């Protein structure tokens, strides 16, 4: 679960900056606070990182056209 908001209106930019993920692929502070088992989340992300991919299509924000695996690892601090 990650966002990739690269642009937007004043409120969008402010909200995403306050939540720590404007201008990069990342998870918001609000979302991270919903993770009850951080170890399980990181294990799941590591499973995804084992897949063969380079591009990420997110539900919210811009597509990560290349370097997706590295961006996802950075987003989760792996």
mmCIF file of the N, C-alpha and C atoms, coordinates in Angstrom:
data_MODEL
# 
_entry.id   MODEL 
# 
loop_
_atom_site.group_PDB 
_atom_site.id 
_atom_site.type_symbol 
_atom_site.label_atom_id 
_atom_site.label_alt_id 
_atom_site.label_comp_id 
_atom_site.label_asym_id 
_atom_site.label_entity_id 
_atom_site.label_seq_id 
_atom_site.pdbx_PDB_ins_code 
_atom_site.Cartn_x 
_atom_site.Cartn_y 
_atom_site.Cartn_z 
_atom_site.occupancy 
_atom_site.B_iso_or_equiv 
_atom_site.pdbx_formal_charge 
_atom_site.auth_seq_id 
_atom_site.auth_comp_id 
_atom_site.auth_asym_id 
_atom_site.auth_atom_id 
_atom_site.pdbx_PDB_model_num 
ATOM 1   N N  . UNK A 1 1  ? 0.844  -1.165  0.000   1.00 0.00 ? 1  UNK A N  1 
ATOM 2   C CA . UNK A 1 1  ? 0.000  0.000   0.000   1.00 0.00 ? 1  UNK A CA 1 
ATOM 3   C C  . UNK A 1 1  ? 0.891  1.230   0.000   1.00 0.00 ? 1  UNK A C  1 
ATOM 4   N N  . UNK A 1 2  ? 0.830  1.945   -1.118  1.00 0.00 ? 2  UNK A N  1 
ATOM 5   C CA . UNK A 1 2  ? 1.693  3.112   -1.260  1.00 0.00 ? 2  UNK A CA 1 
ATOM 6   C C  . UNK A 1 2  ? 1.024  4.139   -2.164  1.00 0.00 ? 2  UNK A C  1 
ATOM 7   N N  . UNK A 1 3  ? 1.428  5.359   -1.983  1.00 0.00 ? 3  UNK A N  1 
ATOM 8   C CA . UNK A 1 3  ? 0.972  6.480   -2.792  1.00 0.00 ? 3  UNK A CA 1 
ATOM 9   C C  . UNK A 1 3  ? 2.169  7.016   -3.573  1.00 0.00 ? 3  UNK A C  1 
ATOM 10  N N  . UNK A 1 4  ? 1.888  7.665   -4.706  1.00 0.00 ? 4  UNK A N  1 
ATOM 11  C CA . UNK A 1 4  ? 2.942  8.321   -5.466  1.00 0.00 ? 4  UNK A CA 1 
ATOM 12  C C  . UNK A 1 4  ? 2.397  9.655   -5.987  1.00 0.00 ? 4  UNK A C  1 
ATOM 13  N N  . UNK A 1 5  ? 2.167  10.578  -5.081  1.00 0.00 ? 5  UNK A N  1 
ATOM 14  C CA . UNK A 1 5  ? 1.612  11.883  -5.421  1.00 0.00 ? 5  UNK A CA 1 
ATOM 15  C C  . UNK A 1 5  ? 2.769  12.816  -5.764  1.00 0.00 ? 5  UNK A C  1 
ATOM 16  N N  . UNK A 1 6  ? 2.872  13.190  -7.026  1.00 0.00 ? 6  UNK A N  1 
ATOM 17  C CA . UNK A 1 6  ? 3.957  14.045  -7.504  1.00 0.00 ? 6  UNK A CA 1 
ATOM 18  C C  . UNK A 1 6  ? 3.527  15.500  -7.680  1.00 0.00 ? 6  UNK A C  1 
ATOM 19  N N  . UNK A 1 7  ? 2.230  15.727  -7.775  1.00 0.00 ? 7  UNK A N  1 
ATOM 20  C CA . UNK A 1 7  ? 1.720  17.089  -7.935  1.00 0.00 ? 7  UNK A CA 1 
ATOM 21  C C  . UNK A 1 7  ? 0.297  17.135  -7.412  1.00 0.00 ? 7  UNK A C  1 
ATOM 22  N N  . UNK A 1 8  ? -0.283 18.294  -7.431  1.00 0.00 ? 8  UNK A N  1 
ATOM 23  C CA . UNK A 1 8  ? -1.646 18.441  -6.946  1.00 0.00 ? 8  UNK A CA 1 
ATOM 24  C C  . UNK A 1 8  ? -1.880 19.856  -6.459  1.00 0.00 ? 8  UNK A C  1 
ATOM 25  N N  . UNK A 1 9  ? -3.068 20.077  -6.006  1.00 0.00 ? 9  UNK A N  1 
ATOM 26  C CA . UNK A 1 9  ? -3.424 21.384  -5.490  1.00 0.00 ? 9  UNK A CA 1 
ATOM 27  C C  . UNK A 1 9  ? -2.773 21.648  -4.141  1.00 0.00 ? 9  UNK A C  1 
ATOM 28  N N  . UNK A 1 10 ? -2.994 22.837  -3.651  1.00 0.00 ? 10 UNK A N  1 
ATOM 29  C CA . UNK A 1 10 ? -2.391 23.266  -2.383  1.00 0.00 ? 10 UNK A CA 1 
ATOM 30  C C  . UNK A 1 10 ? -2.710 22.304  -1.250  1.00 0.00 ? 10 UNK A C  1 
ATOM 31  N N  . UNK A 1 11 ? -3.968 21.914  -1.112  1.00 0.00 ? 11 UNK A N  1 
ATOM 32  C CA . UNK A 1 11 ? -4.367 21.039  -0.006  1.00 0.00 ? 11 UNK A CA 1 
ATOM 33  C C  . UNK A 1 11 ? -3.770 19.640  -0.146  1.00 0.00 ? 11 UNK A C  1 
ATOM 34  N N  . UNK A 1 12 ? -3.750 19.144  -1.370  1.00 0.00 ? 12 UNK A N  1 
ATOM 35  C CA . UNK A 1 12 ? -3.155 17.820  -1.601  1.00 0.00 ? 12 UNK A CA 1 
ATOM 36  C C  . UNK A 1 12 ? -1.672 17.833  -1.252  1.00 0.00 ? 12 UNK A C  1 
ATOM 37  N N  . UNK A 1 13 ? -0.952 18.816  -1.757  1.00 0.00 ? 13 UNK A N  1 
ATOM 38  C CA . UNK A 1 13 ? 0.479  18.915  -1.470  1.00 0.00 ? 13 UNK A CA 1 
ATOM 39  C C  . UNK A 1 13 ? 0.727  19.045  0.032   1.00 0.00 ? 13 UNK A C  1 
ATOM 40  N N  . UNK A 1 14 ? -0.035 19.912  0.695   1.00 0.00 ? 14 UNK A N  1 
ATOM 41  C CA . UNK A 1 14 ? 0.145  20.111  2.134   1.00 0.00 ? 14 UNK A CA 1 
ATOM 42  C C  . UNK A 1 14 ? -0.145 18.829  2.904   1.00 0.00 ? 14 UNK A C  1 
ATOM 43  N N  . UNK A 1 15 ? -1.258 18.167  2.599   1.00 0.00 ? 15 UNK A N  1 
ATOM 44  C CA . UNK A 1 15 ? -1.628 16.937  3.295   1.00 0.00 ? 15 UNK A CA 1 
ATOM 45  C C  . UNK A 1 15 ? -0.582 15.854  3.107   1.00 0.00 ? 15 UNK A C  1 
ATOM 46  N N  . UNK A 1 16 ? -0.132 15.672  1.873   1.00 0.00 ? 16 UNK A N  1 
ATOM 47  C CA . UNK A 1 16 ? 0.832  14.612  1.607   1.00 0.00 ? 16 UNK A CA 1 
ATOM 48  C C  . UNK A 1 16 ? 2.210  14.945  2.195   1.00 0.00 ? 16 UNK A C  1 
ATOM 49  N N  . UNK A 1 17 ? 2.589  16.209  2.221   1.00 0.00 ? 17 UNK A N  1 
ATOM 50  C CA . UNK A 1 17 ? 3.861  16.577  2.876   1.00 0.00 ? 17 UNK A CA 1 
ATOM 51  C C  . UNK A 1 17 ? 3.783  16.299  4.375   1.00 0.00 ? 17 UNK A C  1 
ATOM 52  N N  . UNK A 1 18 ? 2.676  16.693  4.992   1.00 0.00 ? 18 UNK A N  1 
ATOM 53  C CA . UNK A 1 18 ? 2.515  16.446  6.421   1.00 0.00 ? 18 UNK A CA 1 
ATOM 54  C C  . UNK A 1 18 ? 2.519  14.949  6.736   1.00 0.00 ? 18 UNK A C  1 
ATOM 55  N N  . UNK A 1 19 ? 2.054  14.150  5.782   1.00 0.00 ? 19 UNK A N  1 
ATOM 56  C CA . UNK A 1 19 ? 2.008  12.706  5.969   1.00 0.00 ? 19 UNK A CA 1 
ATOM 57  C C  . UNK A 1 19 ? 3.261  12.002  5.478   1.00 0.00 ? 19 UNK A C  1 
ATOM 58  N N  . UNK A 1 20 ? 4.240  12.765  5.027   1.00 0.00 ? 20 UNK A N  1 
ATOM 59  C CA . UNK A 1 20 ? 5.554  12.213  4.743   1.00 0.00 ? 20 UNK A CA 1 
ATOM 60  C C  . UNK A 1 20 ? 5.756  11.520  3.423   1.00 0.00 ? 20 UNK A C  1 
ATOM 61  N N  . UNK A 1 21 ? 4.898  11.766  2.431   1.00 0.00 ? 21 UNK A N  1 
ATOM 62  C CA . UNK A 1 21 ? 5.156  11.055  1.169   1.00 0.00 ? 21 UNK A CA 1 
ATOM 63  C C  . UNK A 1 21 ? 4.792  11.864  -0.067  1.00 0.00 ? 21 UNK A C  1 
ATOM 64  N N  . UNK A 1 22 ? 4.936  13.162  -0.035  1.00 0.00 ? 22 UNK A N  1 
ATOM 65  C CA . UNK A 1 22 ? 4.713  13.937  -1.254  1.00 0.00 ? 22 UNK A CA 1 
ATOM 66  C C  . UNK A 1 22 ? 5.976  13.894  -2.112  1.00 0.00 ? 22 UNK A C  1 
ATOM 67  N N  . UNK A 1 23 ? 5.816  13.670  -3.397  1.00 0.00 ? 23 UNK A N  1 
ATOM 68  C CA . UNK A 1 23 ? 6.932  13.717  -4.328  1.00 0.00 ? 23 UNK A CA 1 
ATOM 69  C C  . UNK A 1 23 ? 7.738  12.439  -4.429  1.00 0.00 ? 23 UNK A C  1 
ATOM 70  N N  . UNK A 1 24 ? 7.247  11.360  -3.843  1.00 0.00 ? 24 UNK A N  1 
ATOM 71  C CA . UNK A 1 24 ? 7.939  10.071  -3.914  1.00 0.00 ? 24 UNK A CA 1 
ATOM 72  C C  . UNK A 1 24 ? 6.937  8.962   -3.637  1.00 0.00 ? 24 UNK A C  1 
ATOM 73  N N  . UNK A 1 25 ? 7.288  7.768   -4.015  1.00 0.00 ? 25 UNK A N  1 
ATOM 74  C CA . UNK A 1 25 ? 6.482  6.608   -3.658  1.00 0.00 ? 25 UNK A CA 1 
ATOM 75  C C  . UNK A 1 25 ? 6.648  6.379   -2.168  1.00 0.00 ? 25 UNK A C  1 
ATOM 76  N N  . UNK A 1 26 ? 5.561  6.240   -1.450  1.00 0.00 ? 26 UNK A N  1 
ATOM 77  C CA . UNK A 1 26 ? 5.657  6.019   -0.017  1.00 0.00 ? 26 UNK A CA 1 
ATOM 78  C C  . UNK A 1 26 ? 4.315  5.739   0.627   1.00 0.00 ? 26 UNK A C  1 
ATOM 79  N N  . UNK A 1 27 ? 4.375  5.446   1.899   1.00 0.00 ? 27 UNK A N  1 
ATOM 80  C CA . UNK A 1 27 ? 3.173  5.248   2.691   1.00 0.00 ? 27 UNK A CA 1 
ATOM 81  C C  . UNK A 1 27 ? 2.986  6.475   3.575   1.00 0.00 ? 27 UNK A C  1 
ATOM 82  N N  . UNK A 1 28 ? 1.757  6.826   3.838   1.00 0.00 ? 28 UNK A N  1 
ATOM 83  C CA . UNK A 1 28 ? 1.499  7.980   4.698   1.00 0.00 ? 28 UNK A CA 1 
ATOM 84  C C  . UNK A 1 28 ? 1.647  7.587   6.163   1.00 0.00 ? 28 UNK A C  1 
ATOM 85  N N  . UNK A 1 29 ? 1.867  8.583   6.982   1.00 0.00 ? 29 UNK A N  1 
ATOM 86  C CA . UNK A 1 29 ? 1.920  8.331   8.434   1.00 0.00 ? 29 UNK A CA 1 
ATOM 87  C C  . UNK A 1 29 ? 0.589  7.753   8.910   1.00 0.00 ? 29 UNK A C  1 
ATOM 88  N N  . UNK A 1 30 ? -0.502 8.263   8.361   1.00 0.00 ? 30 UNK A N  1 
ATOM 89  C CA . UNK A 1 30 ? -1.835 7.759   8.730   1.00 0.00 ? 30 UNK A CA 1 
ATOM 90  C C  . UNK A 1 30 ? -1.928 6.270   8.414   1.00 0.00 ? 30 UNK A C  1 
ATOM 91  N N  . UNK A 1 31 ? -1.492 5.875   7.227   1.00 0.00 ? 31 UNK A N  1 
ATOM 92  C CA . UNK A 1 31 ? -1.554 4.468   6.833   1.00 0.00 ? 31 UNK A CA 1 
ATOM 93  C C  . UNK A 1 31 ? -0.647 3.614   7.707   1.00 0.00 ? 31 UNK A C  1 
ATOM 94  N N  . UNK A 1 32 ? 0.574  4.093   7.955   1.00 0.00 ? 32 UNK A N  1 
ATOM 95  C CA . UNK A 1 32 ? 1.504  3.314   8.797   1.00 0.00 ? 32 UNK A CA 1 
ATOM 96  C C  . UNK A 1 32 ? 0.932  3.078   10.191  1.00 0.00 ? 32 UNK A C  1 
ATOM 97  N N  . UNK A 1 33 ? 0.152  4.012   10.690  1.00 0.00 ? 33 UNK A N  1 
ATOM 98  C CA . UNK A 1 33 ? -0.456 3.841   12.016  1.00 0.00 ? 33 UNK A CA 1 
ATOM 99  C C  . UNK A 1 33 ? -1.519 2.754   12.042  1.00 0.00 ? 33 UNK A C  1 
ATOM 100 N N  . UNK A 1 34 ? -1.971 2.303   10.889  1.00 0.00 ? 34 UNK A N  1 
ATOM 101 C CA . UNK A 1 34 ? -2.963 1.221   10.839  1.00 0.00 ? 34 UNK A CA 1 
ATOM 102 C C  . UNK A 1 34 ? -2.302 -0.153  10.791  1.00 0.00 ? 34 UNK A C  1 
ATOM 103 N N  . UNK A 1 35 ? -0.981 -0.200  10.632  1.00 0.00 ? 35 UNK A N  1 
ATOM 104 C CA . UNK A 1 35 ? -0.262 -1.470  10.576  1.00 0.00 ? 35 UNK A CA 1 
ATOM 105 C C  . UNK A 1 35 ? -0.113 -2.012  12.000  1.00 0.00 ? 35 UNK A C  1 
ATOM 106 N N  . UNK A 1 36 ? -0.868 -3.038  12.330  1.00 0.00 ? 36 UNK A N  1 
ATOM 107 C CA . UNK A 1 36 ? -0.829 -3.607  13.678  1.00 0.00 ? 36 UNK A CA 1 
ATOM 108 C C  . UNK A 1 36 ? 0.327  -4.594  13.855  1.00 0.00 ? 36 UNK A C  1 
ATOM 109 N N  . UNK A 1 37 ? 0.771  -5.178  12.746  1.00 0.00 ? 37 UNK A N  1 
ATOM 110 C CA . UNK A 1 37 ? 1.871  -6.156  12.807  1.00 0.00 ? 37 UNK A CA 1 
ATOM 111 C C  . UNK A 1 37 ? 2.910  -5.752  11.765  1.00 0.00 ? 37 UNK A C  1 
ATOM 112 N N  . UNK A 1 38 ? 3.818  -4.865  12.168  1.00 0.00 ? 38 UNK A N  1 
ATOM 113 C CA . UNK A 1 38 ? 4.820  -4.322  11.248  1.00 0.00 ? 38 UNK A CA 1 
ATOM 114 C C  . UNK A 1 38 ? 5.671  -5.428  10.624  1.00 0.00 ? 38 UNK A C  1 
ATOM 115 N N  . UNK A 1 39 ? 6.012  -6.450  11.388  1.00 0.00 ? 39 UNK A N  1 
ATOM 116 C CA . UNK A 1 39 ? 6.817  -7.556  10.859  1.00 0.00 ? 39 UNK A CA 1 
ATOM 117 C C  . UNK A 1 39 ? 6.090  -8.275  9.726   1.00 0.00 ? 39 UNK A C  1 
ATOM 118 N N  . UNK A 1 40 ? 4.778  -8.461  9.873   1.00 0.00 ? 40 UNK A N  1 
ATOM 119 C CA . UNK A 1 40 ? 3.990  -9.121  8.825   1.00 0.00 ? 40 UNK A CA 1 
ATOM 120 C C  . UNK A 1 40 ? 3.927  -8.252  7.573   1.00 0.00 ? 40 UNK A C  1 
ATOM 121 N N  . UNK A 1 41 ? 3.783  -6.940  7.759   1.00 0.00 ? 41 UNK A N  1 
ATOM 122 C CA . UNK A 1 41 ? 3.749  -6.025  6.619   1.00 0.00 ? 41 UNK A CA 1 
ATOM 123 C C  . UNK A 1 41 ? 5.075  -6.100  5.866   1.00 0.00 ? 41 UNK A C  1 
ATOM 124 N N  . UNK A 1 42 ? 6.182  -6.012  6.596   1.00 0.00 ? 42 UNK A N  1 
ATOM 125 C CA . UNK A 1 42 ? 7.506  -6.062  5.958   1.00 0.00 ? 42 UNK A CA 1 
ATOM 126 C C  . UNK A 1 42 ? 7.753  -7.404  5.279   1.00 0.00 ? 42 UNK A C  1 
ATOM 127 N N  . UNK A 1 43 ? 7.276  -8.489  5.862   1.00 0.00 ? 43 UNK A N  1 
ATOM 128 C CA . UNK A 1 43 ? 7.419  -9.805  5.231   1.00 0.00 ? 43 UNK A CA 1 
ATOM 129 C C  . UNK A 1 43 ? 6.649  -9.848  3.911   1.00 0.00 ? 43 UNK A C  1 
ATOM 130 N N  . UNK A 1 44 ? 5.460  -9.263  3.896   1.00 0.00 ? 44 UNK A N  1 
ATOM 131 C CA . UNK A 1 44 ? 4.657  -9.224  2.674   1.00 0.00 ? 44 UNK A CA 1 
ATOM 132 C C  . UNK A 1 44 ? 5.330  -8.381  1.599   1.00 0.00 ? 44 UNK A C  1 
ATOM 133 N N  . UNK A 1 45 ? 5.865  -7.237  1.997   1.00 0.00 ? 45 UNK A N  1 
ATOM 134 C CA . UNK A 1 45 ? 6.558  -6.374  1.036   1.00 0.00 ? 45 UNK A CA 1 
ATOM 135 C C  . UNK A 1 45 ? 7.792  -7.096  0.488   1.00 0.00 ? 45 UNK A C  1 
ATOM 136 N N  . UNK A 1 46 ? 8.522  -7.799  1.332   1.00 0.00 ? 46 UNK A N  1 
ATOM 137 C CA . UNK A 1 46 ? 9.683  -8.557  0.860   1.00 0.00 ? 46 UNK A CA 1 
ATOM 138 C C  . UNK A 1 46 ? 9.275  -9.637  -0.130  1.00 0.00 ? 46 UNK A C  1 
ATOM 139 N N  . UNK A 1 47 ? 8.111  -10.266 0.095   1.00 0.00 ? 47 UNK A N  1 
ATOM 140 C CA . UNK A 1 47 ? 7.595  -11.245 -0.865  1.00 0.00 ? 47 UNK A CA 1 
ATOM 141 C C  . UNK A 1 47 ? 7.344  -10.577 -2.218  1.00 0.00 ? 47 UNK A C  1 
ATOM 142 N N  . UNK A 1 48 ? 6.740  -9.396  -2.207  1.00 0.00 ? 48 UNK A N  1 
ATOM 143 C CA . UNK A 1 48 ? 6.472  -8.661  -3.451  1.00 0.00 ? 48 UNK A CA 1 
ATOM 144 C C  . UNK A 1 48 ? 7.787  -8.277  -4.128  1.00 0.00 ? 48 UNK A C  1 
ATOM 145 N N  . UNK A 1 49 ? 8.779  -7.863  -3.345  1.00 0.00 ? 49 UNK A N  1 
ATOM 146 C CA . UNK A 1 49 ? 10.064 -7.471  -3.920  1.00 0.00 ? 49 UNK A CA 1 
ATOM 147 C C  . UNK A 1 49 ? 10.787 -8.629  -4.595  1.00 0.00 ? 49 UNK A C  1 
ATOM 148 N N  . UNK A 1 50 ? 10.413 -9.860  -4.271  1.00 0.00 ? 50 UNK A N  1 
ATOM 149 C CA . UNK A 1 50 ? 11.007 -11.029 -4.919  1.00 0.00 ? 50 UNK A CA 1 
ATOM 150 C C  . UNK A 1 50 ? 10.451 -11.242 -6.324  1.00 0.00 ? 50 UNK A C  1 
ATOM 151 N N  . UNK A 1 51 ? 9.325  -10.598 -6.651  1.00 0.00 ? 51 UNK A N  1 
ATOM 152 C CA . UNK A 1 51 ? 8.741  -10.720 -7.980  1.00 0.00 ? 51 UNK A CA 1 
ATOM 153 C C  . UNK A 1 51 ? 9.600  -9.970  -8.993  1.00 0.00 ? 51 UNK A C  1 
ATOM 154 N N  . UNK A 1 52 ? 9.420  -10.308 -10.262 1.00 0.00 ? 52 UNK A N  1 
ATOM 155 C CA . UNK A 1 52 ? 10.120 -9.636  -11.354 1.00 0.00 ? 52 UNK A CA 1 
ATOM 156 C C  . UNK A 1 52 ? 9.250  -8.485  -11.868 1.00 0.00 ? 52 UNK A C  1 
ATOM 157 N N  . UNK A 1 53 ? 9.585  -7.258  -11.468 1.00 0.00 ? 53 UNK A N  1 
ATOM 158 C CA . UNK A 1 53 ? 8.847  -6.087  -11.929 1.00 0.00 ? 53 UNK A CA 1 
ATOM 159 C C  . UNK A 1 53 ? 9.742  -4.868  -11.898 1.00 0.00 ? 53 UNK A C  1 
ATOM 160 N N  . UNK A 1 54 ? 9.367  -3.871  -12.670 1.00 0.00 ? 54 UNK A N  1 
ATOM 161 C CA . UNK A 1 54 ? 10.087 -2.597  -12.684 1.00 0.00 ? 54 UNK A CA 1 
ATOM 162 C C  . UNK A 1 54 ? 9.111  -1.430  -12.602 1.00 0.00 ? 54 UNK A C  1 
ATOM 163 N N  . UNK A 1 55 ? 7.876  -1.640  -13.029 1.00 0.00 ? 55 UNK A N  1 
ATOM 164 C CA . UNK A 1 55 ? 6.852  -0.602  -13.112 1.00 0.00 ? 55 UNK A CA 1 
ATOM 165 C C  . UNK A 1 55 ? 5.803  -0.834  -12.036 1.00 0.00 ? 55 UNK A C  1 
ATOM 166 N N  . UNK A 1 56 ? 5.352  0.255   -11.412 1.00 0.00 ? 56 UNK A N  1 
ATOM 167 C CA . UNK A 1 56 ? 4.297  0.158   -10.405 1.00 0.00 ? 56 UNK A CA 1 
ATOM 168 C C  . UNK A 1 56 ? 3.150  1.080   -10.807 1.00 0.00 ? 56 UNK A C  1 
ATOM 169 N N  . UNK A 1 57 ? 1.961  0.529   -10.860 1.00 0.00 ? 57 UNK A N  1 
ATOM 170 C CA . UNK A 1 57 ? 0.760  1.317   -11.101 1.00 0.00 ? 57 UNK A CA 1 
ATOM 171 C C  . UNK A 1 57 ? 0.037  1.414   -9.767  1.00 0.00 ? 57 UNK A C  1 
ATOM 172 N N  . UNK A 1 58 ? 0.016  2.613   -9.201  1.00 0.00 ? 58 UNK A N  1 
ATOM 173 C CA . UNK A 1 58 ? -0.588 2.816   -7.884  1.00 0.00 ? 58 UNK A CA 1 
ATOM 174 C C  . UNK A 1 58 ? -2.044 3.225   -8.028  1.00 0.00 ? 58 UNK A C  1 
ATOM 175 N N  . UNK A 1 59 ? -2.797 3.023   -6.974  1.00 0.00 ? 59 UNK A N  1 
ATOM 176 C CA . UNK A 1 59 ? -4.196 3.443   -6.966  1.00 0.00 ? 59 UNK A CA 1 
ATOM 177 C C  . UNK A 1 59 ? -4.345 4.944   -6.805  1.00 0.00 ? 59 UNK A C  1 
ATOM 178 N N  . UNK A 1 60 ? -3.364 5.578   -6.166  1.00 0.00 ? 60 UNK A N  1 
ATOM 179 C CA . UNK A 1 60 ? -3.404 7.018   -5.928  1.00 0.00 ? 60 UNK A CA 1 
ATOM 180 C C  . UNK A 1 60 ? -2.063 7.609   -6.332  1.00 0.00 ? 60 UNK A C  1 
ATOM 181 N N  . UNK A 1 61 ? -2.059 8.386   -7.390  1.00 0.00 ? 61 UNK A N  1 
ATOM 182 C CA . UNK A 1 61 ? -0.849 9.071   -7.809  1.00 0.00 ? 61 UNK A CA 1 
ATOM 183 C C  . UNK A 1 61 ? -0.371 8.637   -9.172  1.00 0.00 ? 61 UNK A C  1 
ATOM 184 N N  . UNK A 1 62 ? 0.867  8.979   -9.437  1.00 0.00 ? 62 UNK A N  1 
ATOM 185 C CA . UNK A 1 62 ? 1.476  8.739   -10.736 1.00 0.00 ? 62 UNK A CA 1 
ATOM 186 C C  . UNK A 1 62 ? 2.084  7.350   -10.819 1.00 0.00 ? 62 UNK A C  1 
ATOM 187 N N  . UNK A 1 63 ? 2.091  6.801   -12.022 1.00 0.00 ? 63 UNK A N  1 
ATOM 188 C CA . UNK A 1 63 ? 2.727  5.514   -12.281 1.00 0.00 ? 63 UNK A CA 1 
ATOM 189 C C  . UNK A 1 63 ? 4.232  5.664   -12.094 1.00 0.00 ? 63 UNK A C  1 
ATOM 190 N N  . UNK A 1 64 ? 4.846  4.677   -11.493 1.00 0.00 ? 64 UNK A N  1 
ATOM 191 C CA . UNK A 1 64 ? 6.298  4.612   -11.404 1.00 0.00 ? 64 UNK A CA 1 
ATOM 192 C C  . UNK A 1 64 ? 6.735  3.812   -12.633 1.00 0.00 ? 64 UNK A C  1 
ATOM 193 N N  . UNK A 1 65 ? 7.235  4.505   -13.654 1.00 0.00 ? 65 UNK A N  1 
ATOM 194 C CA . UNK A 1 65 ? 7.539  3.868   -14.931 1.00 0.00 ? 65 UNK A CA 1 
ATOM 195 C C  . UNK A 1 65 ? 8.736  2.930   -14.868 1.00 0.00 ? 65 UNK A C  1 
ATOM 196 N N  . UNK A 1 66 ? 9.736  3.264   -14.063 1.00 0.00 ? 66 UNK A N  1 
ATOM 197 C CA . UNK A 1 66 ? 10.899 2.387   -13.932 1.00 0.00 ? 66 UNK A CA 1 
ATOM 198 C C  . UNK A 1 66 ? 11.500 2.579   -12.545 1.00 0.00 ? 66 UNK A C  1 
ATOM 199 N N  . UNK A 1 67 ? 12.270 1.593   -12.135 1.00 0.00 ? 67 UNK A N  1 
ATOM 200 C CA . UNK A 1 67 ? 12.868 1.644   -10.804 1.00 0.00 ? 67 UNK A CA 1 
ATOM 201 C C  . UNK A 1 67 ? 11.864 1.387   -9.703  1.00 0.00 ? 67 UNK A C  1 
ATOM 202 N N  . UNK A 1 68 ? 10.777 0.723   -10.036 1.00 0.00 ? 68 UNK A N  1 
ATOM 203 C CA . UNK A 1 68 ? 9.710  0.477   -9.068  1.00 0.00 ? 68 UNK A CA 1 
ATOM 204 C C  . UNK A 1 68 ? 10.130 -0.378  -7.889  1.00 0.00 ? 68 UNK A C  1 
ATOM 205 N N  . UNK A 1 69 ? 10.920 -1.400  -8.173  1.00 0.00 ? 69 UNK A N  1 
ATOM 206 C CA . UNK A 1 69 ? 11.343 -2.290  -7.085  1.00 0.00 ? 69 UNK A CA 1 
ATOM 207 C C  . UNK A 1 69 ? 12.165 -1.521  -6.056  1.00 0.00 ? 69 UNK A C  1 
ATOM 208 N N  . UNK A 1 70 ? 13.086 -0.693  -6.519  1.00 0.00 ? 70 UNK A N  1 
ATOM 209 C CA . UNK A 1 70 ? 13.919 0.099   -5.613  1.00 0.00 ? 70 UNK A CA 1 
ATOM 210 C C  . UNK A 1 70 ? 13.082 1.137   -4.861  1.00 0.00 ? 70 UNK A C  1 
ATOM 211 N N  . UNK A 1 71 ? 12.134 1.753   -5.559  1.00 0.00 ? 71 UNK A N  1 
ATOM 212 C CA . UNK A 1 71 ? 11.265 2.747   -4.930  1.00 0.00 ? 71 UNK A CA 1 
ATOM 213 C C  . UNK A 1 71 ? 10.396 2.121   -3.838  1.00 0.00 ? 71 UNK A C  1 
ATOM 214 N N  . UNK A 1 72 ? 9.892  0.917   -4.090  1.00 0.00 ? 72 UNK A N  1 
ATOM 215 C CA . UNK A 1 72 ? 9.060  0.236   -3.094  1.00 0.00 ? 72 UNK A CA 1 
ATOM 216 C C  . UNK A 1 72 ? 9.904  -0.147  -1.878  1.00 0.00 ? 72 UNK A C  1 
ATOM 217 N N  . UNK A 1 73 ? 11.110 -0.622  -2.118  1.00 0.00 ? 73 UNK A N  1 
ATOM 218 C CA . UNK A 1 73 ? 11.999 -0.962  -1.002  1.00 0.00 ? 73 UNK A CA 1 
ATOM 219 C C  . UNK A 1 73 ? 12.295 0.272   -0.165  1.00 0.00 ? 73 UNK A C  1 
ATOM 220 N N  . UNK A 1 74 ? 12.570 1.410   -0.801  1.00 0.00 ? 74 UNK A N  1 
ATOM 221 C CA . UNK A 1 74 ? 12.807 2.664   -0.063  1.00 0.00 ? 74 UNK A CA 1 
ATOM 222 C C  . UNK A 1 74 ? 11.570 3.083   0.710   1.00 0.00 ? 74 UNK A C  1 
ATOM 223 N N  . UNK A 1 75 ? 10.410 2.953   0.104   1.00 0.00 ? 75 UNK A N  1 
ATOM 224 C CA . UNK A 1 75 ? 9.154  3.366   0.739   1.00 0.00 ? 75 UNK A CA 1 
ATOM 225 C C  . UNK A 1 75 ? 8.925  2.636   2.054   1.00 0.00 ? 75 UNK A C  1 
ATOM 226 N N  . UNK A 1 76 ? 9.373  1.392   2.125   1.00 0.00 ? 76 UNK A N  1 
ATOM 227 C CA . UNK A 1 76 ? 9.181  0.595   3.339   1.00 0.00 ? 76 UNK A CA 1 
ATOM 228 C C  . UNK A 1 76 ? 10.459 0.437   4.154   1.00 0.00 ? 76 UNK A C  1 
ATOM 229 N N  . UNK A 1 77 ? 11.499 1.176   3.790   1.00 0.00 ? 77 UNK A N  1 
ATOM 230 C CA . UNK A 1 77 ? 12.737 1.142   4.553   1.00 0.00 ? 77 UNK A CA 1 
ATOM 231 C C  . UNK A 1 77 ? 13.465 -0.184  4.526   1.00 0.00 ? 77 UNK A C  1 
ATOM 232 N N  . UNK A 1 78 ? 13.363 -0.866  3.411   1.00 0.00 ? 78 UNK A N  1 
ATOM 233 C CA . UNK A 1 78 ? 14.000 -2.191  3.270   1.00 0.00 ? 78 UNK A CA 1 
ATOM 234 C C  . UNK A 1 78 ? 15.278 -2.036  2.451   1.00 0.00 ? 78 UNK A C  1 
# 
